[in-house]
Amino acid sequence: MAFVNRDGTRIHWRSDGRAEAPALVLVGSLGSDHTMWSPVLDGLAQHFRVLRMDTRGHGASDAPPGDYTLAELAGDVLAVAEAAGASRFHYAGVSLGGMIGMWLAAARPERVDRLVLSNTAAEVDPARFAERIATVRSRGLVAVADGVLERWFTPAFAARGGAHVQAVRRVLLGTRPEGYAGCCAAIRDMALGPLLGRISAPTLVIAGSHDASTTPAQGRAIAAAIPHARYLELPGAHFTHSEQPGRWVDAVAGFLRGDVAVGAPGGS
């Protein structure tokens, strides 16, 4: 296990794939750890040096008390990249990971080569996340887990997903309430809309046709606001990379390598 210490907070990360391959940083959703990427890891590692990390407050990373910010979470990503010797890197994020990616690509464009924003949003209802923070801090993750998992997977996939679905559930229930709430605060307080026009990295936005958490309409809005972004919709719910791993890897790897045209332009 590898860790980087950032201002007294340890962030867990790991590397897979060839050391000489282009670096690809993967950052997951709220309530997940680096293992959420298991369905697509082997496919991505054929083309990239894959750097996975546990977001602050999740997995083996520390969970300092208090509210977090997207800037703070993006700083953790940069610390991991620097520890791995990746001065520039491709970036792919799901949900919260996509939100961090938007902030990072807008604020530190010199670090991001190409950007994949999967199943994410630039705007949310702050009241919804304030309510979730209060619930998790008072009653723990068990109080929200069933509702979260219902949005992550379609019913058909949840019924047949087997070990992966159970592993995702265990990680969610094992997430420390303070860390989960801290990341909820980063989502509640984000203001990404005005930043999207500043993103210069070639960008692919992926949405799930059955995603109730971050809808296709939200994905199309992001793609329309980022200059020259591409938009791709896949059948599935919030974890399209789990439900459609082959199609997700083919689209992402092809886009990051720049050797195929992926998706439609501008959220169309």
Rosetta blueprint (number, residue, H / E / L):
1 M L
2 A E
3 F E
4 V E
5 N E
6 R E
7 D L
8 G L
9 T E
10 R E
11 I E
12 H E
13 W E
14 R E
15 S E
16 D E
17 G L
18 R L
19 A L
20 E L
21 A L
22 P L
23 A E
24 L E
25 V E
26 L E
27 V E
28 G L
29 S L
30 L L
31 G L
32 S L
33 D L
34 H H
35 T H
36 M H
37 W H
38 S H
39 P H
40 V H
41 L H
42 D H
43 G H
44 L H
45 A H
46 Q L
47 H L
48 F L
49 R E
50 V E
51 L E
52 R E
53 M E
54 D L
55 T L
56 R L
57 G L
58 H L
59 G L
60 A L
61 S L
62 D L
63 A L
64 P L
65 P L
66 G L
67 D L
68 Y L
69 T L
70 L H
71 A H
72 E H
73 L H
74 A H
75 G H
76 D H
77 V H
78 L H
79 A H
80 V H
81 A H
82 E H
83 A H
84 A L
85 G L
86 A L
87 S L
88 R L
89 F E
90 H E
91 Y E
92 A E
93 G E
94 V E
95 S L
96 L H
97 G H
98 G H
99 M H
100 I H
101 G H
102 M H
103 W H
104 L H
105 A H
106 A H
107 A H
108 R L
109 P L
110 E L
111 R L
112 V E
113 D E
114 R E
115 L E
116 V E
117 L E
118 S E
119 N L
120 T L
121 A L
122 A L
123 E L
124 V L
125 D L
126 P H
127 A H
128 R H
129 F H
130 A H
131 E H
132 R H
133 I H
134 A H
135 T H
136 V H
137 R H
138 S H
139 R H
140 G L
141 L H
142 V H
143 A H
144 V L
145 A H
146 D H
147 G H
148 V H
149 L H
150 E H
151 R H
152 W H
153 F L
154 T L
155 P H
156 A H
157 F H
158 A H
159 A H
160 R H
161 G L
162 G H
163 A H
164 H H
165 V H
166 Q H
167 A H
168 V H
169 R H
170 R H
171 V H
172 L H
173 L H
174 G H
175 T L
176 R L
177 P H
178 E H
179 G H
180 Y H
181 A H
182 G H
183 C H
184 C H
185 A H
186 A H
187 I H
188 R H
189 D L
190 M L
191 A L
192 L L
193 G H
194 P H
195 L H
196 L H
197 G H
198 R H
199 I L
200 S L
201 A L
202 P L
203 T E
204 L E
205 V E
206 I E
207 A E
208 G E
209 S L
210 H L
211 D L
212 A L
213 S L
214 T L
215 T L
216 P H
217 A H
218 Q H
219 G H
220 R H
221 A H
222 I H
223 A H
224 A H
225 A H
226 I L
227 P L
228 H L
229 A L
230 R E
231 Y E
232 L E
233 E E
234 L E
235 P L
236 G L
237 A L
238 H L
239 F L
240 T H
241 H H
242 S H
243 E H
244 Q L
245 P H
246 G H
247 R H
248 W H
249 V H
250 D H
251 A H
252 V H
253 A H
254 G H
255 F H
256 L H
257 R H
258 G L
259 D L
260 V L
261 A L
262 V L
263 G L
264 A E
265 P E
266 G L
267 G L
268 S L
